[in-house]
Amino acid sequence: MDKRTGKGRQKIEIKLSESKEARLVTFSKRKKGFFKKANEFSTRTGAGVDVMLCSFHQVEKHITMPPQVKKK
């Protein structure tokens, strides 16, 4: 028998934040995770990754990760 009492992982609604400050905080947090995933992808596949991210402030963030080559 299943005796789960909690709700578990809930799906949240994705919508635009009303507060400009809240949007900036969310952008910076998600940006960090996005670049982390790009780096992980480059490391696992050995592929070069090129990421360009533009915020609503028109500040561009550009990062290039060369292919990761393992030396034997």
Chimera marker file (.cmm) of the C-alpha trace (Angstrom):
<marker_set name="trace">
<marker id="1" x="0.000" y="0.000" z="0.000" r="1" g="1" b="0" radius="0.5"/>
<marker id="2" x="1.138" y="3.523" z="-0.806" r="1" g="1" b="0" radius="0.5"/>
<marker id="3" x="1.291" y="5.687" z="2.328" r="1" g="1" b="0" radius="0.5"/>
<marker id="4" x="2.661" y="8.935" z="0.916" r="1" g="1" b="0" radius="0.5"/>
<marker id="5" x="1.687" y="11.914" z="2.988" r="1" g="1" b="0" radius="0.5"/>
<marker id="6" x="3.565" y="14.743" z="1.230" r="1" g="1" b="0" radius="0.5"/>
<marker id="7" x="2.834" y="16.380" z="-2.074" r="1" g="1" b="0" radius="0.5"/>
<marker id="8" x="6.247" y="15.634" z="-3.538" r="1" g="1" b="0" radius="0.5"/>
<marker id="9" x="7.739" y="17.686" z="-6.296" r="1" g="1" b="0" radius="0.5"/>
<marker id="10" x="5.181" y="20.141" z="-7.598" r="1" g="1" b="0" radius="0.5"/>
<marker id="11" x="5.097" y="21.683" z="-11.064" r="1" g="1" b="0" radius="0.5"/>
<marker id="12" x="5.129" y="25.470" z="-10.920" r="1" g="1" b="0" radius="0.5"/>
<marker id="13" x="3.530" y="27.830" z="-13.388" r="1" g="1" b="0" radius="0.5"/>
<marker id="14" x="6.080" y="29.730" z="-15.469" r="1" g="1" b="0" radius="0.5"/>
<marker id="15" x="5.093" y="33.384" z="-15.823" r="1" g="1" b="0" radius="0.5"/>
<marker id="16" x="6.695" y="36.813" z="-15.999" r="1" g="1" b="0" radius="0.5"/>
<marker id="17" x="7.461" y="38.284" z="-12.582" r="1" g="1" b="0" radius="0.5"/>
<marker id="18" x="5.824" y="41.629" z="-11.940" r="1" g="1" b="0" radius="0.5"/>
<marker id="19" x="8.762" y="43.020" z="-9.963" r="1" g="1" b="0" radius="0.5"/>
<marker id="20" x="11.784" y="44.125" z="-11.979" r="1" g="1" b="0" radius="0.5"/>
<marker id="21" x="14.035" y="43.291" z="-9.011" r="1" g="1" b="0" radius="0.5"/>
<marker id="22" x="12.616" y="39.760" z="-8.787" r="1" g="1" b="0" radius="0.5"/>
<marker id="23" x="13.219" y="39.269" z="-12.524" r="1" g="1" b="0" radius="0.5"/>
<marker id="24" x="16.840" y="40.347" z="-12.133" r="1" g="1" b="0" radius="0.5"/>
<marker id="25" x="17.402" y="37.909" z="-9.253" r="1" g="1" b="0" radius="0.5"/>
<marker id="26" x="15.754" y="35.065" z="-11.171" r="1" g="1" b="0" radius="0.5"/>
<marker id="27" x="17.802" y="35.868" z="-14.274" r="1" g="1" b="0" radius="0.5"/>
<marker id="28" x="21.101" y="35.790" z="-12.372" r="1" g="1" b="0" radius="0.5"/>
<marker id="29" x="20.260" y="32.499" z="-10.642" r="1" g="1" b="0" radius="0.5"/>
<marker id="30" x="19.094" y="30.770" z="-13.816" r="1" g="1" b="0" radius="0.5"/>
<marker id="31" x="22.063" y="32.164" z="-15.763" r="1" g="1" b="0" radius="0.5"/>
<marker id="32" x="24.474" y="30.470" z="-13.386" r="1" g="1" b="0" radius="0.5"/>
<marker id="33" x="22.668" y="27.132" z="-13.788" r="1" g="1" b="0" radius="0.5"/>
<marker id="34" x="22.507" y="27.542" z="-17.562" r="1" g="1" b="0" radius="0.5"/>
<marker id="35" x="26.267" y="28.042" z="-17.868" r="1" g="1" b="0" radius="0.5"/>
<marker id="36" x="26.851" y="25.123" z="-15.510" r="1" g="1" b="0" radius="0.5"/>
<marker id="37" x="24.768" y="22.866" z="-17.778" r="1" g="1" b="0" radius="0.5"/>
<marker id="38" x="26.635" y="24.119" z="-20.870" r="1" g="1" b="0" radius="0.5"/>
<marker id="39" x="29.962" y="23.328" z="-19.195" r="1" g="1" b="0" radius="0.5"/>
<marker id="40" x="28.720" y="19.873" z="-18.179" r="1" g="1" b="0" radius="0.5"/>
<marker id="41" x="27.536" y="19.209" z="-21.743" r="1" g="1" b="0" radius="0.5"/>
<marker id="42" x="30.940" y="20.196" z="-23.103" r="1" g="1" b="0" radius="0.5"/>
<marker id="43" x="32.738" y="17.985" z="-20.601" r="1" g="1" b="0" radius="0.5"/>
<marker id="44" x="30.569" y="14.907" z="-21.185" r="1" g="1" b="0" radius="0.5"/>
<marker id="45" x="30.427" y="15.061" z="-24.972" r="1" g="1" b="0" radius="0.5"/>
<marker id="46" x="33.785" y="16.626" z="-25.800" r="1" g="1" b="0" radius="0.5"/>
<marker id="47" x="31.963" y="19.147" z="-27.996" r="1" g="1" b="0" radius="0.5"/>
<marker id="48" x="32.655" y="22.859" z="-28.096" r="1" g="1" b="0" radius="0.5"/>
<marker id="49" x="29.827" y="24.955" z="-26.679" r="1" g="1" b="0" radius="0.5"/>
<marker id="50" x="29.112" y="28.585" z="-27.529" r="1" g="1" b="0" radius="0.5"/>
<marker id="51" x="26.551" y="30.400" z="-25.368" r="1" g="1" b="0" radius="0.5"/>
<marker id="52" x="25.206" y="33.923" z="-25.801" r="1" g="1" b="0" radius="0.5"/>
<marker id="53" x="22.677" y="35.178" z="-23.285" r="1" g="1" b="0" radius="0.5"/>
<marker id="54" x="20.961" y="38.584" z="-23.447" r="1" g="1" b="0" radius="0.5"/>
<marker id="55" x="19.066" y="40.058" z="-20.515" r="1" g="1" b="0" radius="0.5"/>
<marker id="56" x="16.292" y="42.603" z="-20.546" r="1" g="1" b="0" radius="0.5"/>
<marker id="57" x="18.954" y="45.211" z="-19.681" r="1" g="1" b="0" radius="0.5"/>
<marker id="58" x="20.591" y="44.488" z="-23.069" r="1" g="1" b="0" radius="0.5"/>
<marker id="59" x="23.774" y="43.299" z="-21.362" r="1" g="1" b="0" radius="0.5"/>
<marker id="60" x="25.247" y="40.442" z="-23.331" r="1" g="1" b="0" radius="0.5"/>
<marker id="61" x="27.004" y="37.548" z="-21.692" r="1" g="1" b="0" radius="0.5"/>
<marker id="62" x="29.014" y="35.451" z="-24.108" r="1" g="1" b="0" radius="0.5"/>
<marker id="63" x="31.073" y="32.429" z="-23.216" r="1" g="1" b="0" radius="0.5"/>
<marker id="64" x="32.862" y="29.883" z="-25.375" r="1" g="1" b="0" radius="0.5"/>
<marker id="65" x="33.907" y="26.513" z="-24.036" r="1" g="1" b="0" radius="0.5"/>
<marker id="66" x="36.376" y="24.648" z="-26.247" r="1" g="1" b="0" radius="0.5"/>
<marker id="67" x="36.020" y="20.895" z="-26.663" r="1" g="1" b="0" radius="0.5"/>
<marker id="68" x="37.222" y="18.951" z="-23.642" r="1" g="1" b="0" radius="0.5"/>
<marker id="69" x="39.809" y="16.415" z="-24.754" r="1" g="1" b="0" radius="0.5"/>
<marker id="70" x="40.915" y="13.725" z="-22.328" r="1" g="1" b="0" radius="0.5"/>
<marker id="71" x="44.610" y="12.959" z="-22.344" r="1" g="1" b="0" radius="0.5"/>
<marker id="72" x="45.658" y="9.338" z="-21.995" r="1" g="1" b="0" radius="0.5"/>
<link id1="1" id2="2" r="1" g="1" b="0" radius="0.2"/>
<link id1="2" id2="3" r="1" g="1" b="0" radius="0.2"/>
<link id1="3" id2="4" r="1" g="1" b="0" radius="0.2"/>
<link id1="4" id2="5" r="1" g="1" b="0" radius="0.2"/>
<link id1="5" id2="6" r="1" g="1" b="0" radius="0.2"/>
<link id1="6" id2="7" r="1" g="1" b="0" radius="0.2"/>
<link id1="7" id2="8" r="1" g="1" b="0" radius="0.2"/>
<link id1="8" id2="9" r="1" g="1" b="0" radius="0.2"/>
<link id1="9" id2="10" r="1" g="1" b="0" radius="0.2"/>
<link id1="10" id2="11" r="1" g="1" b="0" radius="0.2"/>
<link id1="11" id2="12" r="1" g="1" b="0" radius="0.2"/>
<link id1="12" id2="13" r="1" g="1" b="0" radius="0.2"/>
<link id1="13" id2="14" r="1" g="1" b="0" radius="0.2"/>
<link id1="14" id2="15" r="1" g="1" b="0" radius="0.2"/>
<link id1="15" id2="16" r="1" g="1" b="0" radius="0.2"/>
<link id1="16" id2="17" r="1" g="1" b="0" radius="0.2"/>
<link id1="17" id2="18" r="1" g="1" b="0" radius="0.2"/>
<link id1="18" id2="19" r="1" g="1" b="0" radius="0.2"/>
<link id1="19" id2="20" r="1" g="1" b="0" radius="0.2"/>
<link id1="20" id2="21" r="1" g="1" b="0" radius="0.2"/>
<link id1="21" id2="22" r="1" g="1" b="0" radius="0.2"/>
<link id1="22" id2="23" r="1" g="1" b="0" radius="0.2"/>
<link id1="23" id2="24" r="1" g="1" b="0" radius="0.2"/>
<link id1="24" id2="25" r="1" g="1" b="0" radius="0.2"/>
<link id1="25" id2="26" r="1" g="1" b="0" radius="0.2"/>
<link id1="26" id2="27" r="1" g="1" b="0" radius="0.2"/>
<link id1="27" id2="28" r="1" g="1" b="0" radius="0.2"/>
<link id1="28" id2="29" r="1" g="1" b="0" radius="0.2"/>
<link id1="29" id2="30" r="1" g="1" b="0" radius="0.2"/>
<link id1="30" id2="31" r="1" g="1" b="0" radius="0.2"/>
<link id1="31" id2="32" r="1" g="1" b="0" radius="0.2"/>
<link id1="32" id2="33" r="1" g="1" b="0" radius="0.2"/>
<link id1="33" id2="34" r="1" g="1" b="0" radius="0.2"/>
<link id1="34" id2="35" r="1" g="1" b="0" radius="0.2"/>
<link id1="35" id2="36" r="1" g="1" b="0" radius="0.2"/>
<link id1="36" id2="37" r="1" g="1" b="0" radius="0.2"/>
<link id1="37" id2="38" r="1" g="1" b="0" radius="0.2"/>
<link id1="38" id2="39" r="1" g="1" b="0" radius="0.2"/>
<link id1="39" id2="40" r="1" g="1" b="0" radius="0.2"/>
<link id1="40" id2="41" r="1" g="1" b="0" radius="0.2"/>
<link id1="41" id2="42" r="1" g="1" b="0" radius="0.2"/>
<link id1="42" id2="43" r="1" g="1" b="0" radius="0.2"/>
<link id1="43" id2="44" r="1" g="1" b="0" radius="0.2"/>
<link id1="44" id2="45" r="1" g="1" b="0" radius="0.2"/>
<link id1="45" id2="46" r="1" g="1" b="0" radius="0.2"/>
<link id1="46" id2="47" r="1" g="1" b="0" radius="0.2"/>
<link id1="47" id2="48" r="1" g="1" b="0" radius="0.2"/>
<link id1="48" id2="49" r="1" g="1" b="0" radius="0.2"/>
<link id1="49" id2="50" r="1" g="1" b="0" radius="0.2"/>
<link id1="50" id2="51" r="1" g="1" b="0" radius="0.2"/>
<link id1="51" id2="52" r="1" g="1" b="0" radius="0.2"/>
<link id1="52" id2="53" r="1" g="1" b="0" radius="0.2"/>
<link id1="53" id2="54" r="1" g="1" b="0" radius="0.2"/>
<link id1="54" id2="55" r="1" g="1" b="0" radius="0.2"/>
<link id1="55" id2="56" r="1" g="1" b="0" radius="0.2"/>
<link id1="56" id2="57" r="1" g="1" b="0" radius="0.2"/>
<link id1="57" id2="58" r="1" g="1" b="0" radius="0.2"/>
<link id1="58" id2="59" r="1" g="1" b="0" radius="0.2"/>
<link id1="59" id2="60" r="1" g="1" b="0" radius="0.2"/>
<link id1="60" id2="61" r="1" g="1" b="0" radius="0.2"/>
<link id1="61" id2="62" r="1" g="1" b="0" radius="0.2"/>
<link id1="62" id2="63" r="1" g="1" b="0" radius="0.2"/>
<link id1="63" id2="64" r="1" g="1" b="0" radius="0.2"/>
<link id1="64" id2="65" r="1" g="1" b="0" radius="0.2"/>
<link id1="65" id2="66" r="1" g="1" b="0" radius="0.2"/>
<link id1="66" id2="67" r="1" g="1" b="0" radius="0.2"/>
<link id1="67" id2="68" r="1" g="1" b="0" radius="0.2"/>
<link id1="68" id2="69" r="1" g="1" b="0" radius="0.2"/>
<link id1="69" id2="70" r="1" g="1" b="0" radius="0.2"/>
<link id1="70" id2="71" r="1" g="1" b="0" radius="0.2"/>
<link id1="71" id2="72" r="1" g="1" b="0" radius="0.2"/>
</marker_set>
